[in-house]
Amino acid sequence: MDLNLIQKFTVWILPALFAITVHEAAHGYAARFFGDDTAARLGRLSLNPLRHIDPIGTVLLPIGTFFLSGFIFGWAKPVPVDARNLRNPRRDMAWVSLAGPGSNLVMAIFWGLMMALAQTLAAKGLGTVAVPLALMGQAGVFINLLLMLFNLVPIPPLDGGRILVSLLPPPLGAQLARIEPFGLLILILLLVTGVLWAFLGPLLDAMNGWITGLFLP
C-alpha cells in the first residue's frame, strides 16, 4: 500500500521502539543470568521502553531520519554490564552480547505471526484491523532483522565485535578491542561507501523472505 509519511510513521514507530528497547533489556537479563546484577540495581531490567529511552537516539534521531529519508534509525541507552561480575567473563560476555540480536530474531518471528494473524482476520472480513496489523507486522520483521544483522557486524562496540573479542584467543581479542573507540567512525565509513549495505542487504532480503514464507502461503 502507498502510505503517506504520517501513516508510515504510525506503522513503524511501535515495532522500532520495541526492537531497540527489548534488545537492550535482553542484554541486562542475560547479564543477570550469568552473575551481573548491575542492570537490575539500576532499574534497567524492564520491557518498559521509558526505562531505555535515550533522548537523542530513541526520540530525536528516529523522528529526524524518518521525516528526512522515510527510514527509522536510532538506538536506546546501552544497558550497563560489568564483566567482572560474570562467572566466566570471556565466555559469558559473548552470551550477553548475543542476547540482544537474539531478541531481535525472536521479535521478527513474533511480527511474522502477526502477519499471519492479519491474514486470518482479513479472511473473516475484518479488514480494518487486518490491514494495519499486516503493515505493522511487515515493518516489525524488517526492522528487527535489520537491527539484528547490523549489531552482528564484527566491529566493536557492536555486539558482533564483542562476541568476536570473547571468542578470539586473548591476545587477538585484546587487539580487536582496541579499535572500539574508532568503531563508530569505521561504521560510518562503511555506510557512506555502501560497503556495509552491500554485505547486509542480501542477507536481510533472504531472512526477510524466509520469515515471511514461514507464516504466509
N, CA, C and O of each residue as an XYZ file, in Angstrom:
868
protein
N       0.834     -1.197      0.000
C       0.000      0.000      0.000
C       0.867      1.245      0.000
O       1.945      1.269      0.594
N       0.372      2.299     -0.688
C       1.064      3.578     -0.677
C       0.605      4.357      0.548
O      -0.568      4.716      0.659
N       1.524      4.617      1.463
C       1.212      5.337      2.689
C       1.900      6.686      2.671
O       3.005      6.818      2.146
N       1.248      7.696      3.247
C       1.940      8.961      3.415
C       2.879      8.859      4.617
O       2.867      7.855      5.329
N       3.688      9.889      4.844
C       4.704      9.816      5.889
C       4.095      9.616      7.276
O       4.627      8.849      8.078
N       2.993     10.294      7.562
C       2.377     10.159      8.880
C       1.858      8.745      9.085
O       2.029      8.181     10.166
N       1.231      8.163      8.078
C       0.729      6.786      8.188
C       1.884      5.801      8.361
O       1.824      4.886      9.182
N       2.934      6.008      7.571
C       4.086      5.116      7.660
C       4.746      5.225      9.032
O       5.150      4.215      9.609
N       4.858      6.446      9.556
C       5.456      6.645     10.875
C       4.629      5.925     11.941
O       5.187      5.301     12.844
N       3.302      6.009     11.836
C       2.418      5.353     12.789
C       2.608      3.837     12.761
O       2.568      3.180     13.802
N       2.815      3.287     11.563
C       3.010      1.846     11.415
C       4.364      1.417     11.962
O       4.472      0.366     12.593
N       5.394      2.215     11.728
C       6.759      1.821     12.058
C       7.169      2.105     13.499
O       8.051      1.428     14.027
N       6.551      3.085     14.143
C       7.101      3.558     15.408
C       7.071      2.504     16.507
O       8.047      2.363     17.243
N       5.965      1.754     16.637
C       5.875      0.757     17.707
C       6.871     -0.392     17.500
O       7.595     -0.724     18.438
N       6.940     -1.013     16.312
C       7.955     -2.060     16.120
C       9.380     -1.546     16.328
O      10.217     -2.246     16.899
N       9.655     -0.330     15.868
C      11.010      0.213     16.015
C      11.347      0.457     17.475
O      12.450      0.141     17.923
N      10.397      1.020     18.223
C      10.637      1.325     19.633
C      10.923      0.061     20.429
O      11.862      0.023     21.225
N      10.115     -0.975     20.217
C      10.329     -2.206     20.966
C      11.535     -2.991     20.454
O      12.180     -3.694     21.232
N      11.850     -2.887     19.170
C      13.048     -3.556     18.653
C      14.297     -3.039     19.357
O      15.193     -3.812     19.694
N      14.350     -1.727     19.578
C      15.513     -1.113     20.213
C      15.546     -1.400     21.705
O      16.581     -1.800     22.237
N      14.405     -1.198     22.397
C      14.412     -1.309     23.849
C      14.478     -2.755     24.336
O      15.167     -3.039     25.317
N      13.782     -3.666     23.676
C      13.854     -5.078     24.086
C      15.263     -5.619     23.854
O      15.755     -6.441     24.626
N      15.907     -5.152     22.783
C      17.300     -5.526     22.514
C      18.178     -5.203     23.726
O      18.968     -6.037     24.168
N      18.033     -3.992     24.256
C      18.856     -3.593     25.401
C      18.470     -4.360     26.660
O      19.340     -4.795     27.414
N      17.165     -4.529     26.891
C      16.733     -5.271     28.077
C      17.267     -6.694     28.055
O      17.616     -7.244     29.099
N      17.333     -7.295     26.871
C      17.820     -8.674     26.751
C      19.265     -8.785     27.231
O      19.638     -9.780     27.852
N      20.082     -7.768     26.945
C      21.456     -7.781     27.458
C      21.454     -7.831     28.992
O      22.221     -8.578     29.600
N      20.580     -7.025     29.603
C      20.522     -6.983     31.061
C      20.052     -8.290     31.672
O      20.609     -8.745     32.670
N      19.029     -8.898     31.079
C      18.540    -10.180     31.589
C      19.613    -11.261     31.459
O      19.788    -12.080     32.362
N      20.324    -11.260     30.339
C      21.380    -12.253     30.153
C      22.511    -12.028     31.149
O      23.053    -12.985     31.702
N      22.872    -10.754     31.380
C      23.937    -10.458     32.334
C      23.567    -10.937     33.733
O      24.403    -11.493     34.446
N      22.306    -10.719     34.125
C      21.879    -11.197     35.454
C      21.943    -12.720     35.530
O      22.336    -13.274     36.557
N      21.565    -13.389     34.463
C      21.605    -14.857     34.446
C      23.030    -15.357     34.672
O      23.241    -16.380     35.323
N      24.014    -14.621     34.125
C      25.409    -15.063     34.243
C      26.138    -14.419     35.423
O      27.352    -14.574     35.555
N      25.404    -13.693     36.290
C      26.012    -13.255     37.541
C      26.155    -11.768     37.764
O      26.560    -11.360     38.853
N      25.838    -10.928     36.777
C      25.994     -9.488     36.952
C      24.626     -8.830     37.119
O      23.796     -8.877     36.211
N      24.394     -8.220     38.278
C      23.092     -7.608     38.540
C      23.127     -6.085     38.403
O      22.251     -5.396     38.925
N      24.137     -5.559     37.701
C      24.259     -4.098     37.552
C      22.998     -3.490     36.956
O      22.471     -2.511     37.484
N      22.512     -4.063     35.864
C      21.317     -3.522     35.211
C      20.110     -3.600     36.134
O      19.291     -2.682     36.158
N      19.990     -4.686     36.893
C      18.859     -4.836     37.817
C      18.902     -3.757     38.890
O      17.874     -3.163     39.215
N      20.092     -3.498     39.444
C      20.210     -2.497     40.503
C      19.902     -1.096     39.999
O      19.482     -0.238     40.775
N      20.103     -0.856     38.718
C      19.843      0.460     38.132
C      18.450      0.569     37.520
O      18.128      1.574     36.886
N      17.624     -0.459     37.707
C      16.260     -0.422     37.208
C      16.132     -0.591     35.713
O      15.147     -0.148     35.123
N      17.119     -1.231     35.080
C      17.093     -1.378     33.628
C      16.581     -2.746     33.184
O      16.493     -3.006     31.984
N      16.240     -3.626     34.130
C      15.666     -4.921     33.752
C      14.161     -4.744     33.588
O      13.379     -5.141     34.452
N      13.773     -4.152     32.487
C      12.376     -3.838     32.250
C      12.106     -3.809     30.755
O      12.964     -3.407     29.970
N      10.906     -4.238     30.364
C      10.479     -4.134     28.974
C       9.736     -2.830     28.722
O       9.199     -2.614     27.635
N       9.706     -1.966     29.724
C       9.105     -0.638     29.586
C      10.057      0.243     28.771
O      11.160      0.537     29.231
N       9.654      0.666     27.579
C      10.558      1.476     26.738
C      11.055      2.739     27.428
O      12.148      3.219     27.127
N      10.261      3.285     28.357
C      10.662      4.525     29.027
C      11.957      4.345     29.823
O      12.698      5.308     30.025
N      12.230      3.126     30.272
C      13.452      2.867     31.042
C      14.699      2.890     30.160
O      15.814      3.023     30.665
N      14.517      2.761     28.863
C      15.666      2.619     27.969
C      15.795      3.766     26.956
O      16.688      3.752     26.109
N      14.918      4.738     27.048
C      14.920      5.818     26.059
C      16.139      6.714     26.217
O      16.467      7.159     27.317
N      16.793      6.966     25.108
C      17.847      7.966     25.009
C      17.242      9.151     24.255
O      16.747      8.971     23.143
N      17.269     10.355     24.827
C      16.590     11.485     24.180
C      16.992     11.705     22.729
O      16.164     12.082     21.900
N      18.254     11.471     22.425
C      18.717     11.674     21.047
C      18.484     10.419     20.222
O      17.845     10.476     19.171
N      19.002      9.277     20.693
C      18.971      8.061     19.889
C      17.613      7.428     19.742
O      17.352      6.759     18.742
N      16.713      7.626     20.742
C      15.409      6.972     20.694
C      14.275      7.932     20.325
O      13.168      7.491     20.015
N      14.540      9.224     20.358
C      13.489     10.199     20.071
C      13.856     11.083     18.880
O      13.238     10.991     17.819
N      14.865     11.938     19.059
C      15.176     12.933     18.029
C      15.682     12.308     16.741
O      15.222     12.661     15.655
N      16.634     11.375     16.854
C      17.224     10.790     15.647
C      16.215      9.965     14.846
O      16.128     10.150     13.632
N      15.444      9.058     15.472
C      14.453      8.318     14.674
C      13.438      9.218     13.980
O      13.090      8.988     12.822
N      12.957     10.252     14.691
C      11.987     11.161     14.068
C      12.634     11.925     12.927
O      12.056     12.063     11.849
N      13.855     12.426     13.176
C      14.550     13.190     12.138
C      14.879     12.357     10.911
O      14.639     12.793      9.785
N      15.430     11.157     11.117
C      15.801     10.327      9.971
C      14.570      9.859      9.210
O      14.611      9.702      7.989
N      13.473      9.638      9.934
C      12.265      9.183      9.244
C      11.716     10.267      8.319
O      11.423     10.000      7.154
N      11.576     11.480      8.830
C      10.967     12.534      8.017
C      11.924     13.079      6.962
O      11.494     13.741      6.017
N      13.224     12.803      7.118
C      14.183     13.207      6.087
C      14.360     12.139      5.012
O      14.562     12.452      3.839
N      14.280     10.864      5.429
C      14.587      9.783      4.483
C      13.489      8.731      4.357
O      13.551      7.876      3.473
N      12.472      8.787      5.243
C      11.442      7.751      5.227
C      11.872      6.475      5.916
O      11.203      5.448      5.799
N      12.996      6.529      6.640
C      13.544      5.346      7.301
C      13.857      5.689      8.746
O      14.364      6.775      9.028
N      13.557      4.767      9.676
C      13.804      4.999     11.102
C      15.137      4.392     11.504
O      15.398      3.215     11.253
N      15.983      5.210     12.133
C      17.266      4.728     12.637
C      17.482      5.331     14.022
O      17.193      6.508     14.239
N      17.986      4.536     14.955
C      18.242      5.065     16.283
C      18.803      4.014     17.217
O      19.176      2.920     16.794
N      18.859      4.359     18.486
C      19.379      3.440     19.494
C      18.774      3.790     20.851
O      18.219      4.874     21.035
N      18.886      2.867     21.789
C      18.456      3.108     23.174
C      19.694      3.285     24.043
O      20.819      3.085     23.585
N      19.478      3.663     25.305
C      20.596      3.754     26.232
C      21.177      2.356     26.437
O      20.436      1.430     26.765
N      22.479      2.186     26.252
C      23.069      0.860     26.466
C      22.856      0.394     27.912
O      23.010      1.170     28.856
N      22.506     -0.864     28.064
C      22.362     -1.443     29.402
C      23.757     -1.689     29.974
O      24.583     -2.328     29.323
N      24.031     -1.192     31.179
C      25.371     -1.384     31.757
C      25.613     -2.835     32.153
O      24.770     -3.472     32.784
N      26.763     -3.335     31.776
C      27.178     -4.696     32.144
C      28.597     -4.622     32.684
O      29.492     -4.097     32.022
N      28.803     -5.147     33.888
C      30.139     -5.194     34.496
C      30.664     -6.623     34.344
O      30.267     -7.531     35.074
N      31.572     -6.796     33.371
C      32.076     -8.138     33.066
C      32.777     -8.778     34.252
O      32.878    -10.003     34.322
N      33.265     -7.964     35.192
C      33.976     -8.515     36.351
C      33.047     -9.335     37.239
O      33.508    -10.181     38.006
N      31.742     -9.090     37.139
C      30.787     -9.833     37.966
C      30.323    -11.136     37.317
O      29.671    -11.952     37.968
N      30.646    -11.333     36.070
C      30.231    -12.547     35.372
C      31.046    -13.735     35.876
O      32.214    -13.587     36.236
N      30.431    -14.899     35.898
C      31.112    -16.070     36.431
C      32.309    -16.472     35.569
O      33.345    -16.879     36.094
N      32.169    -16.361     34.273
C      33.267    -16.622     33.340
C      33.259    -15.467     32.344
O      32.612    -15.560     31.301
N      33.980    -14.365     32.652
C      33.827    -13.127     31.884
C      33.959    -13.276     30.373
O      33.138    -12.729     29.637
N      34.959    -13.995     29.891
C      35.148    -14.103     28.443
C      34.010    -14.863     27.786
O      33.448    -14.409     26.789
N      33.672    -16.008     28.336
C      32.608    -16.813     27.747
C      31.250    -16.145     27.915
O      30.473    -16.055     26.964
N      30.966    -15.673     29.136
C      29.643    -15.135     29.427
C      29.382    -13.826     28.687
O      28.240    -13.534     28.331
N      30.433    -13.033     28.452
C      30.239    -11.775     27.738
C      29.778    -12.032     26.308
O      29.033    -11.231     25.743
N      30.213    -13.140     25.720
C      29.749    -13.491     24.380
C      28.248    -13.763     24.392
O      27.528    -13.329     23.493
N      27.778    -14.484     25.412
C      26.346    -14.777     25.505
C      25.530    -13.523     25.791
O      24.447    -13.340     25.236
N      26.056    -12.656     26.663
C      25.366    -11.399     26.965
C      25.237    -10.550     25.697
O      24.188     -9.960     25.438
N      26.302    -10.498     24.923
C      26.273     -9.717     23.678
C      25.315    -10.324     22.664
O      24.629     -9.599     21.944
N      25.264    -11.650     22.606
C      24.402    -12.337     21.649
C      22.920    -12.186     22.002
O      22.055    -12.298     21.133
N      22.632    -11.930     23.285
C      21.230    -11.854     23.722
C      20.460    -10.754     22.998
O      19.281    -10.930     22.691
N      21.107     -9.621     22.721
C      20.427     -8.528     22.039
C      19.972     -8.905     20.638
O      18.777     -8.836     20.350
N      20.897     -9.305     19.747
C      20.466     -9.764     18.422
C      19.511    -10.949     18.477
O      18.609    -11.064     17.647
N      19.710    -11.836     19.460
C      18.809    -12.978     19.596
C      17.381    -12.535     19.876
O      16.429    -13.121     19.360
N      17.239    -11.500     20.694
C      15.897    -10.991     20.997
C      15.253    -10.405     19.748
O      14.037    -10.497     19.578
N      16.057     -9.803     18.872
C      15.501     -9.254     17.633
C      15.005    -10.353     16.705
O      14.004    -10.176     16.010
N      15.703    -11.493     16.688
C      15.231    -12.615     15.883
C      13.889    -13.124     16.412
O      12.981    -13.410     15.633
N      13.767    -13.235     17.739
C      12.507    -13.674     18.340
C      11.392    -12.687     18.004
O      10.274    -13.092     17.686
N      11.697    -11.394     18.074
C      10.670    -10.392     17.763
C      10.300    -10.410     16.288
O       9.142    -10.176     15.941
N      11.265    -10.684     15.411
C      10.950    -10.790     13.990
C       9.967    -11.932     13.752
O       9.033    -11.798     12.962
N      10.176    -13.047     14.433
C       9.256    -14.181     14.313
C       7.880    -13.814     14.871
O       6.852    -14.182     14.303
N       7.875    -13.085     15.991
C       6.593    -12.630     16.564
C       5.822    -11.777     15.558
O       4.621    -11.973     15.370
N       6.507    -10.834     14.914
C       5.820     -9.975     13.944
C       5.395    -10.772     12.708
O       4.403    -10.438     12.060
N       6.140    -11.815     12.388
C       5.705    -12.712     11.317
C       4.389    -13.387     11.679
O       3.512    -13.549     10.830
N       4.255    -13.779     12.937
C       2.996    -14.357     13.414
C       1.853    -13.343     13.323
O       0.714    -13.702     13.025
N       2.173    -12.075     13.583
C       1.145    -11.031     13.473
C       0.682    -10.869     12.027
O      -0.486    -10.573     11.777
N       1.594    -11.063     11.078
C       1.204    -11.012      9.663
C       0.251    -12.160      9.336
O      -0.726    -11.984      8.609
N       0.551    -13.337      9.884
C      -0.339    -14.481      9.657
C      -1.708    -14.240     10.296
O      -2.740    -14.578      9.716
N      -1.707    -13.647     11.507
C      -2.971    -13.330     12.175
C      -3.759    -12.317     11.347
O      -4.980    -12.426     11.227
N      -3.071    -11.342     10.782
C      -3.741    -10.332      9.954
C      -4.416    -10.980      8.750
O      -5.517    -10.593      8.358
N      -3.741    -11.975      8.166
C      -4.329    -12.661      7.012
C      -5.598    -13.413      7.414
O      -6.575    -13.439      6.665
N      -5.578    -14.025      8.602
C      -6.763    -14.726      9.104
C      -7.908    -13.746      9.348
O      -9.060    -14.032      9.022
N      -7.583    -12.593      9.922
C      -8.606    -11.588     10.194
C      -9.195    -11.034      8.894
O     -10.393    -10.767      8.808
N      -8.337    -10.866      7.889
C      -8.812    -10.368      6.598
C      -9.784    -11.357      5.967
O     -10.779    -10.960      5.360
N      -9.491    -12.649      6.113
C     -10.363    -13.675      5.551
C     -11.728    -13.691      6.229
O     -12.713    -14.151      5.652
N     -11.778    -13.184      7.459
C     -13.044    -13.120      8.188
C     -13.759    -11.789      7.968
O     -14.774    -11.507      8.604
N     -13.219    -10.973      7.061
C     -13.856     -9.704      6.751
C     -13.511     -8.573      7.692
O     -14.190     -7.546      7.697
N     -12.455     -8.741      8.500
C     -12.058     -7.708      9.465
C     -10.887     -6.891      8.915
O      -9.843     -6.762      9.555
N     -11.085     -6.352      7.731
C     -10.001     -5.643      7.060
C      -9.521     -4.410      7.782
O      -8.344     -4.063      7.685
N     -10.414     -3.724      8.519
C      -9.997     -2.509      9.216
C      -8.967     -2.795     10.299
O      -8.175     -1.918     10.644
N      -8.965     -4.004     10.839
C      -7.956     -4.423     11.820
C      -6.791     -5.109     11.110
O      -5.630     -4.916     11.471
N      -7.111     -5.904     10.108
C      -6.103     -6.720      9.444
C      -5.060     -5.893      8.707
O      -3.871     -6.205      8.759
N      -5.492     -4.850      8.027
C      -4.555     -4.078      7.203
C      -3.467     -3.405      8.044
O      -2.285     -3.594      7.755
N      -3.825     -2.620      9.081
C      -2.754     -2.018      9.888
C      -1.889     -3.052     10.594
O      -0.685     -2.847     10.750
N      -2.497     -4.182     11.030
C      -1.707     -5.219     11.691
C      -0.724     -5.856     10.719
O       0.416     -6.138     11.088
N      -1.152     -6.085      9.484
C      -0.262     -6.664      8.477
C       0.895     -5.715      8.168
O       2.041     -6.146      8.043
N       0.594     -4.432      8.045
C       1.640     -3.448      7.759
C       2.627     -3.344      8.917
O       3.836     -3.247      8.710
N       2.095     -3.366     10.137
C       2.959     -3.292     11.309
C       3.810     -4.562     11.422
O       4.983     -4.500     11.791
N       3.207     -5.713     11.102
C       3.971     -6.959     11.125
C       5.097     -6.949     10.112
O       6.212     -7.382     10.407
N       4.806     -6.456      8.918
C       5.833     -6.368      7.875
C       6.974     -5.469      8.317
O       8.145     -5.797      8.127
N       6.621     -4.320      8.916
C       7.647     -3.398      9.411
C       8.441     -4.033     10.543
O       9.661     -3.882     10.605
N       7.753     -4.750     11.447
C       8.430     -5.361     12.583
C       9.437     -6.415     12.170
O      10.525     -6.491     12.741
N       9.089     -7.227     11.185
C      10.027     -8.238     10.688
C      11.262     -7.547     10.116
O      12.393     -7.914     10.437
N      11.038     -6.556      9.275
C      12.152     -5.871      8.614
C      13.056     -5.164      9.624
O      14.276     -5.315      9.574
N      12.464     -4.393     10.539
C      13.254     -3.611     11.492
C      14.082     -4.524     12.384
O      15.263     -4.260     12.610
N      13.481     -5.589     12.892
C      14.206     -6.461     13.815
C      15.317     -7.232     13.115
O      16.389     -7.427     13.688
N      15.078     -7.669     11.891
C      16.147     -8.357     11.162
C      17.287     -7.395     10.837
O      18.458     -7.766     10.915
N      16.947     -6.171     10.474
C      17.982     -5.180     10.180
C      18.809     -4.895     11.425
O      20.038     -4.858     11.361
N      18.137     -4.691     12.563
C      18.855     -4.407     13.803
C      19.718     -5.592     14.216
O      20.843     -5.406     14.680
N      19.207     -6.802     14.053
C      19.975     -7.995     14.390
C      21.244     -8.096     13.549
O      22.339     -8.274     14.082
N      21.088     -7.982     12.229
C      22.233     -8.131     11.338
C      23.244     -7.010     11.533
O      24.452     -7.248     11.526
N      22.747     -5.787     11.707
C      23.652     -4.654     11.918
C      24.485     -4.854     13.178
O      25.692     -4.608     13.179
N      23.830     -5.305     14.258
C      24.560     -5.472     15.516
C      25.503     -6.659     15.507
O      26.396     -6.740     16.351
N      25.325     -7.584     14.569
C      26.232     -8.723     14.476
C      27.464     -8.439     13.630
O      28.335     -9.299     13.501
N      27.548     -7.236     13.046
C      28.764     -6.868     12.329
C      29.940     -6.931     13.316
O      29.865     -6.323     14.383
N      31.011     -7.645     12.989
C      32.074     -7.914     13.974
C      33.040     -6.749     14.193
O      34.253     -6.894     14.040
N      32.481     -5.599     14.551
C      33.290     -4.418     14.852
C      32.868     -3.891     16.215
O      31.707     -3.516     16.383
N      33.773     -3.848     17.204
C      33.410     -3.225     18.488
C      33.069     -1.746     18.253
O      33.718     -1.108     17.424
N      32.084     -1.185     18.946
C      31.377     -1.711     20.120
C      30.087     -2.461     19.794
O      29.292     -2.713     20.699
N      29.854     -2.824     18.538
C      28.662     -3.598     18.207
C      28.733     -4.971     18.884
O      29.810     -5.440     19.251
N      27.576     -5.599     19.041
C      27.528     -6.898     19.708
C      28.405     -7.927     19.001
O      29.075     -8.731     19.649
N      28.398     -7.898     17.676
C      29.221     -8.839     16.930
C      30.694     -8.671     17.229
O      31.433     -9.653     17.301
N      31.129     -7.430     17.404
C      32.524     -7.181     17.749
C      32.871     -7.723     19.120
O      33.945     -8.291     19.316
N      31.960     -7.547     20.071
C      32.227     -8.032     21.428
C      32.177     -9.555     21.498
O      32.901    -10.174     22.278
N      31.322    -10.148     20.682
C      31.287    -11.612     20.610
C      32.619    -12.128     20.064
O      33.191    -13.086     20.584
N      33.097    -11.473     19.008
C      34.358    -11.905     18.405
C      35.521    -11.720     19.367
O      36.412    -12.567     19.428
N      35.526    -10.617     20.124
C      36.575    -10.395     21.130
C      36.593    -11.536     22.134
O      37.662    -11.985     22.548
N      35.407    -12.009     22.530
C      35.319    -13.098     23.510
C      35.766    -14.435     22.941
O      36.299    -15.273     23.668
N      35.551    -14.640     21.642
C      35.856    -15.930     21.031
C      37.308    -16.065     20.593
O      37.847    -17.171     20.553
N      37.938    -14.944     20.264
C      39.326    -14.998     19.808
C      40.271    -15.339     20.960
O      39.926    -15.117     22.120
N      41.445    -15.871     20.663
C      42.455    -16.021     21.715
C      42.720    -14.667     22.370
O      42.694    -13.645     21.684
N      42.972    -14.634     23.678
C      43.095    -13.360     24.397
C      43.981    -12.307     23.731
O      43.579    -11.144     23.683
N      45.178    -12.651     23.208
C      45.984    -11.590     22.585
C      45.297    -10.949     21.374
O      45.332     -9.731     21.204
N      44.669    -11.788     20.532
C      43.980    -11.252     19.359
C      42.712    -10.494     19.770
O      42.380     -9.463     19.186
N      42.010    -11.018     20.780
C      40.822    -10.331     21.269
C      41.159     -8.957     21.817
O      40.417     -7.999     21.601
N      42.275     -8.856     22.526
C      42.690     -7.557     23.078
C      43.015     -6.569     21.966
O      42.702     -5.384     22.079
N      43.642     -7.047     20.890
C      43.946     -6.162     19.760
C      42.675     -5.654     19.098
O      42.578     -4.475     18.754
N      41.685     -6.553     18.915
C      40.432     -6.133     18.306
C      39.696     -5.147     19.213
O      39.104     -4.186     18.721
N      39.725     -5.367     20.515
C      39.034     -4.482     21.453
C      39.591     -3.059     21.403
O      38.882     -2.108     21.731
N      40.846     -2.905     20.998
C      41.456     -1.568     20.964
C      40.852     -0.663     19.911
O      41.003      0.557     19.979
N      40.162     -1.253     18.925
C      39.575     -0.390     17.889
C      38.213      0.154     18.296
O      37.607      0.917     17.545
N      37.715     -0.230     19.486
C      36.372      0.194     19.894
C      36.191      1.713     19.861
O      35.142      2.169     19.405
N      37.154      2.524     20.319
C      36.949      3.977     20.244
C      36.748      4.493     18.822
O      36.184      5.570     18.626
N      37.207      3.728     17.828
C      37.091      4.161     16.437
C      35.987      3.406     15.690
O      35.791      3.601     14.490
N      35.262      2.536     16.423
C      34.269      1.690     15.780
C      33.180      2.468     15.079
O      32.776      2.109     13.972
N      32.689      3.545     15.711
C      31.624      4.334     15.102
C      32.088      4.977     13.804
O      31.347      5.008     12.822
N      33.303      5.485     13.800
C      33.843      6.103     12.581
C      33.976      5.068     11.460
O      33.691      5.358     10.298
N      34.411      3.865     11.823
C      34.543      2.798     10.827
C      33.177      2.448     10.246
O      33.039      2.258      9.038
N      32.175      2.366     11.108
C      30.825      2.029     10.648
C      30.259      3.111      9.733
O      29.631      2.810      8.718
N      30.485      4.377     10.099
C      30.015      5.478      9.252
C      30.675      5.403      7.883
O      30.017      5.610      6.863
N      31.961      5.110      7.853
C      32.675      4.982      6.588
C      32.108      3.839      5.753
O      31.922      3.987      4.545
N      31.833      2.701      6.386
C      31.275      1.563      5.663
C      29.867      1.860      5.146
O      29.479      1.396      4.074
N      29.105      2.644      5.924
C      27.758      3.015      5.497
C      27.804      3.989      4.324
O      27.085      3.818      3.339
N      28.645      5.002      4.433
C      28.731      6.038      3.402
C      29.208      5.461      2.077
O      28.722      5.851      1.015
N      30.158      4.530      2.137
C      30.697      3.944      0.909
C      29.795      2.854      0.326
O      30.006      2.410     -0.803
N      28.793      2.426      1.093
C      27.889      1.389      0.610
C      28.386     -0.022      0.831
O      27.701     -0.982      0.479
N      29.577     -0.163      1.413
C      30.149     -1.495      1.628
C      29.292     -2.307      2.601
O      29.048     -3.494      2.386
N      28.841     -1.651      3.672
C      28.080     -2.367      4.692
C      26.757     -2.870      4.121
O      26.374     -4.016      4.356
N      26.060     -2.018      3.373
C      24.769     -2.425      2.825
C      24.938     -3.495      1.747
O      24.066     -4.348      1.580
N      26.052     -3.455      1.015
C      26.295     -4.487      0.004
C      26.406     -5.860      0.657
O      26.063     -6.875      0.051
N      26.883     -5.882      1.888
C      27.021     -7.137      2.625
C      25.718     -7.512      3.331
O      25.294     -8.667      3.291
N      25.082     -6.520      3.982
C      23.899     -6.817      4.780
C      22.634     -6.951      3.935
O      21.736     -7.718      4.283
N      22.559     -6.207      2.823
C      21.350     -6.195      2.013
C      20.890     -7.575      1.567
O      19.733     -7.926      1.796
N      21.754     -8.376      0.936
C      21.325     -9.718      0.514
C      20.917    -10.611      1.682
O      19.969    -11.387      1.565
N      21.626    -10.507      2.811
C      21.258    -11.300      3.988
C      19.886    -10.881      4.515
O      19.064    -11.719      4.885
N      19.656     -9.566      4.541
C      18.374     -9.053      5.021
C      17.238     -9.524      4.118
O      16.197     -9.962      4.608
N      17.430     -9.438      2.815
C      16.392     -9.878      1.875
C      16.096    -11.364      2.039
O      14.939    -11.784      2.022
N      17.164    -12.162      2.198
C      16.985    -13.607      2.321
C      16.240    -13.967      3.607
O      15.323    -14.788      3.586
N      16.634    -13.351      4.727
C      15.995    -13.670      6.002
C      14.571    -13.133      6.053
O      13.685    -13.770      6.621
N      14.351    -11.969      5.464
C      13.008    -11.407      5.421
C      12.077    -12.332      4.627
O      10.942    -12.586      5.032
N      12.570    -12.821      3.506
C      11.782    -13.757      2.704
C      11.533    -15.068      3.429
O      10.454    -15.650      3.316
N      12.531    -15.534      4.174
C      12.401    -16.792      4.916
C      11.335    -16.685      5.994
O      10.469    -17.555      6.091
N      11.383    -15.626      6.811
C      10.416    -15.478      7.901
C       9.016    -15.230      7.343
O       8.039    -15.789      7.842
N       8.916    -14.397      6.314
C       7.608    -14.160      5.701
C       7.035    -15.455      5.142
O       5.840    -15.721      5.263
N       7.901    -16.255      4.530
C       7.454    -17.522      3.951
C       7.020    -18.537      4.980
O       6.232    -19.433      4.676
N       7.528    -18.410      6.213
C       7.124    -19.336      7.280
C       5.664    -19.167      7.649
O       4.987    -20.131      8.008
N       5.175    -17.918      7.555
C       3.848    -17.627      8.087
C       2.807    -17.268      7.017
O       1.608    -17.258      7.297
N       3.261    -16.978      5.807
C       2.313    -16.635      4.745
C       2.432    -17.624      3.616
O       3.548    -18.015      3.273
N       1.322    -18.052      3.013
C       1.369    -19.031      1.926
C       1.972    -18.413      0.668
O       2.093    -19.088     -0.354
